[in-house]
Amino acid sequence: MEIEFESRYEIIRTVEFIISKSFTRIALQFPDELLKESTKVVRALKTKLKEMSPENDREVRFFVMADTTYGSCCVDEVGALHIDSQCVVHYGQTCLSPTSVLPAFFVFGKASINVSSCVKHLVDYTSKNDKPVMILYGLEYAHVIPSIQEELRLSKAELKFSVANVMCSFISPSKDPRESMEHPVPCGEDSLSSSRSYRLGGLTWELPEGSKIEDYLLFWIGSDSSAFANVVLTFNGCDVVRYDAEEDSLVTEFTQQRRILKRRYYLVEKAKDANIIGILVGTLGVAGYLHMIHHMQALISAAGKKSYILAMGRPNPAKLANFPECDVFIYISCAQTALLDSKEFMAPVITPFEANLAFSRGSEWTGAYLMHFQDVIINSTRPESEAENGSEEEEPRFSFFQGGYVESHNTNDEAENGEEDETMALVQAAEKALLLRGKDHNQLAKQTAAKSGPEYFLNRGYRGLELNSDNTTPEPFLVGRSGKASGYKHE
């Protein structure tokens, strides 16, 4: 079924929201694929605004935003603040992450779907499976969920099913960023604090008493998007089925998605051997991102490693190649952009949850996976108070990549004993690098890994011009050739 333009972009609901809040400067954020419709949306909003509020004398201005610095699923608060906007109307796919400063209104869009065919695929598949069904979906299909529920009730199949709900379509920023970390659901639903409640990809649902999510068959309605990848990774112990509305087919094989989980475990083991870690800032709008950065800094420092904070927009191999001293990068972003395929990168890129596993001694991966970085702090296995104490000597750990036991160096103890500033630390690193070299300028076989960026560059093989340290008397300068390269004057 084809959906009308005004209905697909929810022009009336958007205008009602603007009038109720008395906003006069509104930023309209479009993803790249919907940017071609932006002029039509602005024209429709202005026309409907005059029809629904003719007595309003205040001029309402709309600003179109595109090409966001980070993922298009998050609200671009930085871009909106540049134009002194009072709110953001976000179009297209979204992660519904809580905002820090500006209120946001979300227009999910309405994708076309054959409801009868979707219900038939669900009933046919579950006839061979006696598990209850939890229906999850992309937010662009939220408008057809009531119709699917009604058709399932009218069907003769005895199917036990539950349907996830959309968190909300309007987010108001919290006054205290720390509050968003403790209550990550922006709609303020206190019922979601129990262990039987879940939220993922803008959806929330709660299970009955005594039931577990592993007992359910997860039926996803939508495309193979980042939101669906989060479902497969987070609930890797559940049976998952996806209905592709565009192809009108049922997909039951997810070998590729399962293989991703094995690679993430490989990256965790590789991160344990890292000495210098780069913290990539992947969002400036999601509430609590600064608190997450500080948490990662404390975690890395407690593990005896060095960290650097890097803000560069969307990361790519060329950008990260400018920081070869970093052994691993931690990408702090929303749940739908957190997983980066770092096969082409010089160093692996991991999530805050994986960093918490890699740098917290004694932590083990039980198979559970967290995508929201707000949940990482809540479920952190190593509190920051333990990181501050950190006086007990840790036993050597076994490294799968080095094939033996390695001893972690504690930078906190070194700082307490030495109490040297950055300048003295750099001088000592330079002296150490010179001592590790002989007259033939070849590196010794026995060399410890660099613990900081300056030490890394001092230990590199190439040193530029060789200086003759034996002869300290100044040499007379030599006059070079003059003229053009095709024929010098002396030729």
TAHUPE-V248129 format. One record per helix or strand of 3 or more residues. SS is the DSSP state (hx for helix, st for strand). FROM is the first residue (numbers start at 1). LEN is the number of residues. If there is no record, write none. Layout:
# TAHUPE-V248129
SS	FROM	LEN
SS	FROM	LEN
This chain:
# TAHUPE-V248129
hx	5	4
hx	11	11
st	25	5
hx	32	21
st	61	5
hx	77	6
st	87	5
st	103	5
hx	115	12
st	132	6
hx	139	16
st	161	3
hx	177	6
hx	190	4
st	197	4
st	203	4
hx	213	3
st	216	6
hx	226	9
st	239	6
st	249	3
hx	255	17
st	276	6
hx	289	14
st	306	5
hx	317	4
st	328	5
hx	342	3
st	348	3
hx	352	8
hx	373	6
hx	384	6
st	397	3
st	404	3
hx	411	8
hx	422	14
hx	453	6
